[in-house]
Amino acid sequence: QVQLVESGGGLVQPGESLTLSCTASAFSLDYYTIGWFRQAPGKEREGVSCISPSDGSTYYVDSVKGRFTISRDNAKNMIYLQMNSLKPEDTAVYYCAAGPPLLCLFGISPESSAMDYWGKGTPVTVSS
């Protein structure tokens, strides 16, 4: 069964850092666009970041630019989201998703509906 699994979420104070990880069972992430999405309570899911499988092109939503970094380690079949200088408004459930290879080449987040596989999410809470 195809499944993505996120880990690394937790409770941190403003200004602290977390690294989220995403891996897949039963398939290689090498050829997929990987996106990180988040959904805060009472809000719609939004695309946070994505990374292309071909040239490593990345995208970040404006609110996280300069603070979050997405990366992939194909040898380990892992995708990471390094989150620095976290703010209370970053509080959400974070999901990784895998989709077709061309979705992260246009400077915009892929639509949720375009992604083929999803994890169950990992919660991130930023609070003092």
Sequence and secondary structure as in RCSB ss.txt:
>XXXX:A:sequence
QVQLVESGGGLVQPGESLTLSCTASAFSLDYYTIGWFRQAPGKEREGVSCISPSDGSTYYVDSVKGRFTISRDNA
KNMIYLQMNSLKPEDTAVYYCAAGPPLLCLFGISPESSAMDYWGKGTPVTVSS
>XXXX:A:secstr
  EEEEE  EEE TT  EEEEEEEESS STTSEEEEEEE TTS  EEEEEE SSS  EEE GGGTTTEEEEEETT
TTEEEEEE S  GGG EEEEEEEE TTTTSSSS   GGG  EE   EEEEE  
